[in-house]
């Protein structure tokens, strides 16, 4: 009788992804602890660069037809979309402090469509500004939302930030 824990390659792959991938990403982003001792916050910029993309993802719960019948909601969606893209543009131009204001507004303004993306970019802002407690909190919130388009990425960054707590 064999004591196999994994019955197929899919189970093994799932186990590796769930339990070891955050550590592998950590090793790839921060090659050695000696470089951390010399540059204690350089890893935050590497982490930001690894996850920043200038094009937001489509929200999983986005339903533009729901806004067609209500002009007030459509105007709010347009306004918050402009705030989101302004925040992303400022992040891309390394104007991270200025990006906080429009991203905070966009994250709070809409409950579904735009705010999902704005929450992610706001968390990246806090990471780049080295406001690590706020970044960790935001990434954790996103990771806990089952329909968030950045849920998996947020979980990775959150686990990484937890692992780096003692080195901050």
C-alpha positions, 0 to 999 in steps of 0.5 A: 500500500502506497502513502501517496499524498497527491493522486495526480499531477494537477494536485501537486501543481495546485499544492505548489502554486498555493504554498510555494509560489509566494516564496519563489516570487520572493526569491526572484524579486529579492535575490539575497538578504545581503542586498536588503541590508544595504538597500532596505527599501529597494525591494518595494520598487522591484515589487511595484515594477513587477505588478504595475501595468498601465492598462487596468483590467476589466472588472469581473462584475462590470456591466455597462448596460446597467448604467445605460438607463440611469444618466446619473450613474453613467455620469458618475461612472465616467467621472470615476473612470477619468479619475482612475486613468488620471491616477494610473497616468500619474503612477506611470510618470512616477508622480505617486504622491499626486496619484493618491488623490484621484485613486482614493476618489475613484476607489470610494466613488464607485462600488463595483466597476471602477473601484476594483481597479482603483483599489489595486492601483491605490495599493500600489501607490502605498507600496511605492510610497513605502507606506507598507502598513497601508499597502498591506491592508489594501492588498489584504482587502483585495485578496479577500474579495472573491470577484476582484480582478486582481485577487490573485495578484493581491494575495501574492503581494500580501504574502510577500509583504507579510514575509518582509515584515521583519526586514522593514 
